[in-house]
Amino acid sequence: MPSADMRQDAVVIGGGFYGAVIAIYLAKERGFKRVVLMEREPALLARASYNNQARVHNGYHYPRSFTTAFRSRVNLPRFVRDWPDAVTQDFTKLYAIARRNSKVTAKQFERFCREIGAEIQPAEPAQQALFTDQLIESAFLVKEYAFDATKLASWATRELKESGVQVRLKTRVTDISNDPDGMLSVVAQNDNEHREQIRCGYVFNCTYSGLNQFKGDFSGTQTDLKQEITEIALMQAPSELEGMGITVMDGPFFSMMPFPARGLHTLSHVRYTPHMSWNDQRGIDPYHKLDQYECATRVDRMVRDVGRYIPSVLGAKYVDSLFEVKTILVKNESDDGRPILFEKHPELPGCYSILGGKIDNIYDVLEKLNAESL
Ligand SMILES: Cc1cc2nc3c(=O)[nH]c(=O)nc-3n(C[C@H](O)[C@H](O)[C@H](O)COP(=O)(O)OP(=O)(O)OC[C@H]3O[C@@H](n4cnc5c(N)ncnc54)[C@H](O)[C@@H]3O)c2cc1C
């Protein structure tokens, strides 16, 4: 049986960027006195919030989803204002359009950037010369930034402490249920298999890949999710590409971006970064699935293909890979859009499930929360 019952105003499940910001928001902006944040890992922001491409989106990435592109344009300046120390701006960012198999032409891409109000200009000749002319139609100089997840984690640790939020690491929530007295009940288990039950007014499920893995009265999200095991390679960039981020769109699709948390570059590729995928369902624990996966790197194939478009990439040195489960909404598979998921659970009044999709979407989530009379 779970031990001691404690009453809290809110339990936030998941200590990634979203769970941390939401717990701080509840304490600081909404006056919640007793907030507990529960995270299964030994540290905050250790999963998707760290294992990603670190791009602060500015819209360029989404020529097939105007809304996502537009929201990125609105949210980027806010993100830079709120987390200036965690944002790296001092690199040259190029977007290039492939001649063959691209879902956009250079002209369409330029027009799209102007429509969303994103800065764009032709790359300088020395920058154009980085690309294989037969394969790349045009390259553009744009404005896009990268974030340092370790700095976001330090910020979160500091702010959570200051806000009086109790943080429990190495603690996994297993059940969310209704309590007979009208409250919610959360069962959590720590590293020593110690189980505890907490009663609370609200539950914020911010578990990203783990969103649907709860027992009790929780019946899952209404929105269908897709899980993908992804690999991002960490590379030492060759001298020609230091201080530079490059993305090629939008069919043959790959990126080499600064990864400030390690002082390296990420390399990702539309064909080789996703290793496997499945439709999310309760009982298939994505974290467990990743633990069981062999995680054999595909970096050689990434470098070989990217090297056809940008020959200097062949001189990059492989350091490491970040394997993670990426969670997307099934409905956005084809347009690559990244709207938020924000669901209330009629079967569990007071329980919210939240998935951000990308880091700057936090503002869309906070807007939704502001509209709630908690
Ligand atoms: C390969 C990849 C590339 C990406 N690239 C970018 C990018 O360039 N730019 C961008 O903006 N976004 C990118 N994203 C998306 C971005 O990483 C996510 O939107 C963001 O990190 C989600 O934050 P989160 O807090 O919801 O998730 P997470 O950081 O994963 O946090 C969820 C937390 O919940 C914990 N948890 C899960 N289940 C339980 C449980 N039962 N009990 C307790 N704790 C639990 C997990 O351990 C985890 O720490 C990328 C994602 C991936 C995977």
The ligand as an SDF file (V2000), in Angstrom:
LIG
                    3D

 53 58  0  0  0  0  0  0  0  0999 V2000
   15.0210   14.7260  -31.6110 C   0  0  0  0  0  0  0  0  0  0  0  0
   14.3120   15.9620  -31.1580 C   0  0  0  0  0  0  0  0  0  0  0  0
   14.6070   17.1890  -31.7200 C   0  0  0  0  0  0  0  0  0  0  0  0
   13.9360   18.3230  -31.3040 C   0  0  0  0  0  0  0  0  0  0  0  0
   14.3590   19.5340  -31.7500 N   0  0  0  0  0  0  0  0  0  0  0  0
   13.8160   20.6520  -31.2360 C   0  0  0  0  0  0  0  0  0  0  0  0
   14.3330   21.9290  -31.5690 C   0  0  0  0  0  0  0  0  0  0  0  0
   15.3320   22.0560  -32.2690 O   0  0  0  0  0  0  0  0  0  0  0  0
   13.7030   23.0200  -31.0620 N   0  0  0  0  0  0  0  0  0  0  0  0
   12.6140   22.9310  -30.2440 C   0  0  0  0  0  0  0  0  0  0  0  0
   12.0840   23.9540  -29.8190 O   0  0  0  0  0  0  0  0  0  0  0  0
   12.1210   21.7230  -29.8870 N   0  0  0  0  0  0  0  0  0  0  0  0
   12.7060   20.5960  -30.3620 C   0  0  0  0  0  0  0  0  0  0  0  0
   12.2340   19.3810  -29.9710 N   0  0  0  0  0  0  0  0  0  0  0  0
   11.0470   19.3260  -29.1020 C   0  0  0  0  0  0  0  0  0  0  0  0
   11.4180   19.6820  -27.6570 C   0  0  0  0  0  0  0  0  0  0  0  0
   12.4940   18.9060  -27.2500 O   0  0  0  0  0  0  0  0  0  0  0  0
   10.2140   19.4280  -26.7870 C   0  0  0  0  0  0  0  0  0  0  0  0
    9.1170   20.1670  -27.2470 O   0  0  0  0  0  0  0  0  0  0  0  0
   10.4350   19.8630  -25.3400 C   0  0  0  0  0  0  0  0  0  0  0  0
   11.6670   19.4890  -24.8750 O   0  0  0  0  0  0  0  0  0  0  0  0
    9.3760   19.2250  -24.5190 C   0  0  0  0  0  0  0  0  0  0  0  0
    9.5860   19.5510  -23.1860 O   0  0  0  0  0  0  0  0  0  0  0  0
    8.8250   18.7150  -22.0980 P   0  0  0  0  0  0  0  0  0  0  0  0
    9.1110   19.3190  -20.7860 O   0  0  0  0  0  0  0  0  0  0  0  0
    7.4020   18.5720  -22.5020 O   0  0  0  0  0  0  0  0  0  0  0  0
    9.4430   17.2490  -22.2730 O   0  0  0  0  0  0  0  0  0  0  0  0
   10.6560   16.5450  -21.5050 P   0  0  0  0  0  0  0  0  0  0  0  0
   11.8240   17.4090  -21.4200 O   0  0  0  0  0  0  0  0  0  0  0  0
   10.8340   15.1960  -22.0880 O   0  0  0  0  0  0  0  0  0  0  0  0
   10.0610   16.4280  -20.0580 O   0  0  0  0  0  0  0  0  0  0  0  0
    9.1400   15.4440  -19.6800 C   0  0  0  0  0  0  0  0  0  0  0  0
    9.6700   14.8650  -18.3830 C   0  0  0  0  0  0  0  0  0  0  0  0
    8.7040   14.0080  -17.8270 O   0  0  0  0  0  0  0  0  0  0  0  0
    9.3900   12.9690  -17.1390 C   0  0  0  0  0  0  0  0  0  0  0  0
    8.4270   11.8730  -16.9530 N   0  0  0  0  0  0  0  0  0  0  0  0
    7.8290   11.1230  -17.9020 C   0  0  0  0  0  0  0  0  0  0  0  0
    6.9630   10.2600  -17.3460 N   0  0  0  0  0  0  0  0  0  0  0  0
    6.9990   10.4830  -16.0150 C   0  0  0  0  0  0  0  0  0  0  0  0
    6.3210    9.9300  -14.8990 C   0  0  0  0  0  0  0  0  0  0  0  0
    5.4030    8.9530  -15.0450 N   0  0  0  0  0  0  0  0  0  0  0  0
    6.6110   10.3880  -13.6600 N   0  0  0  0  0  0  0  0  0  0  0  0
    7.5400   11.3800  -13.4710 C   0  0  0  0  0  0  0  0  0  0  0  0
    8.2170   11.9300  -14.4940 N   0  0  0  0  0  0  0  0  0  0  0  0
    7.9350   11.5080  -15.7460 C   0  0  0  0  0  0  0  0  0  0  0  0
   10.5260   12.6350  -18.1030 C   0  0  0  0  0  0  0  0  0  0  0  0
   11.5800   11.9690  -17.4550 O   0  0  0  0  0  0  0  0  0  0  0  0
   10.9190   14.0200  -18.6030 C   0  0  0  0  0  0  0  0  0  0  0  0
   11.9810   14.5920  -17.8820 O   0  0  0  0  0  0  0  0  0  0  0  0
   12.9010   18.2270  -30.3560 C   0  0  0  0  0  0  0  0  0  0  0  0
   12.6010   16.9870  -29.7910 C   0  0  0  0  0  0  0  0  0  0  0  0
   13.3120   15.8660  -30.1450 C   0  0  0  0  0  0  0  0  0  0  0  0
   13.0380   14.5740  -29.4440 C   0  0  0  0  0  0  0  0  0  0  0  0
  1  2  1  0
  2  3  1  0
  2 52  2  0
  3  4  2  0
  4  5  1  0
  4 50  1  0
  5  6  2  0
  6  7  1  0
  6 13  1  0
  7  8  2  0
  7  9  1  0
  9 10  1  0
 10 11  2  0
 10 12  1  0
 12 13  2  0
 13 14  1  0
 14 15  1  0
 14 50  1  0
 15 16  1  0
 16 17  1  0
 16 18  1  0
 18 19  1  0
 18 20  1  0
 20 21  1  0
 20 22  1  0
 22 23  1  0
 23 24  1  0
 24 25  2  0
 24 26  1  0
 24 27  1  0
 27 28  1  0
 28 29  2  0
 28 30  1  0
 28 31  1  0
 31 32  1  0
 32 33  1  0
 33 34  1  0
 33 48  1  0
 34 35  1  0
 35 36  1  0
 35 46  1  0
 36 37  1  0
 36 45  1  0
 37 38  2  0
 38 39  1  0
 39 40  1  0
 39 45  2  0
 40 41  1  0
 40 42  2  0
 42 43  1  0
 43 44  2  0
 44 45  1  0
 46 47  1  0
 46 48  1  0
 48 49  1  0
 50 51  2  0
 51 52  1  0
 52 53  1  0
M  END
$$$$
